[in-house]
Amino acid sequence: MTLRGAGGTEGGLGTFVIGFIMAVAGGWLLTNQVMVTTGGWMIWGHSGFGLSLIPLLIGIAMLFFNGRNIVGWLLTLAGAVIIFAGILTNLDIYFRPTSLFNTILMLVLLAGGIGLVAKSLRGAPVTE
């Protein structure tokens, strides 16, 4: 049995490890510069979060009464999806001010690392 590279290819384990470290560092630096905030759920000027709980609570109540109730499962699932979608749609994502050098460094580390990982997984070229 012979020792093979990353992903069982001839691409090289060292290239994979260096690329992985670069991609993780670039991804961490990039996401470290992102601020995530949220606003309130507003429906006609009033908070709408309580309304999103109604299908979930009715579904849970139906499931406590009868655990095999299909409508209860559908309401519970629909309520959870509504809450999750509401949280995601109310997120505001901002990129914190940073220098051009830092931005280029983050993007080069991320893109270069992904490129090296892809190169190591591609395998050796076929030569005749």
N, C-alpha and C positions, 0 to 999 in steps of 0.2 A: 504494500500500500504506500503510495507516494504522497507527500505533503503538497497540498494545492493552496492557491491563494484565496483571496476573499471570494465568497460565494461559490467556491469550488472551481473557480476559473484560474487562468494563468496570469491574471491582471496584477497581482502583487499585493501582499498583505500590508506592507509599509505604506504604499500609496493610499490604501483604504484608510488606515489609521490616521495618517496625516490629514487626509481630506475630511474624515469624520470630526477630528478635533477642530479643524478650521470652520466647518459648517456649524458645529455646536457653538463655538466662540462667536462667530458672526451672528448667528440667530439670537444668542443671548444678548449681545450688545445691541442689536436692533430692537428686540422686544423690551429691553431695559429703557429705551428712549420713548416708549409709547405710554401715554397716559390714557386710561379708560375711566370715563365717568358715566353717570346715568342721569336721566331726567325723570320726572314723574310721568305716570301713565295718565293722560288726560283724555276724557271723553266729554265733549261739550262743556269744557271748562271745569270739570270735576274729576277727582281721582277715579280711574277705571280699574285699579288692581283688584278691588273687592269683587267686581263683576266677573273677573276671570276665574275666581275661585268657585263660583256657583256650580258649573258642571262637574268639577272635581269633587266637591263636597257631596253633591247629589249622587254621583257615581259611587263614592266610597260608602255612603249610607246604604245604597242598594246592595252593594257587595257584602256588607255586614249582615244584611237581612238574608241574602241568598248569594253565596259565593259563585254560583254557576250562571248568574244572570248576565246574559250577553249585553243587554242595554247598560247595565252597571259597569261592565268592563269597557264598553265603548265610551261612556261618559267620563270615566276615570282617565282613560287614555287621552281623550280629546281635551280634557281639562289640563292634564300635564303638558300636552303639546302647546296649548294656548298660553300657559304660563311661561314655558321655555321660549316660545317665539316672541312673547311680549318682552321678556328680559333682553333677548338679543336685539330686537328692533329698537329698543330704547337706549342702547349703548351709544355713547359718543366717544370716538377714538381720535386722539390727537398725538401728533409727533412732536415731542419736546424740542425746543430750539437747541441746535448743536452746530458745531463747526462743519464746514464742507469736508475737511480732512477726516474727521471722525465718521461722517456719513459714508464717504468713499471707502474708508477702512472697513466699516461694518459690511457694506455690500460686497466688497471684493472678497472678504473672508467667507461670507455666506455662499456667493456664487462660485468662487474658486474651490471651496470645500465640496460643494455638491458636484462640481465637475470632476474633481479627483476621485470621489467615491464612484461616480458613474464610470469613469475610465477604468478603475480597478475591477469593477464588476463586469465590464464588457468582455474581458478575456483577451487572449493573445490573437493577433491577426493571423490568418491562414497564409502560410507561405509554401511554395512548392519547390 
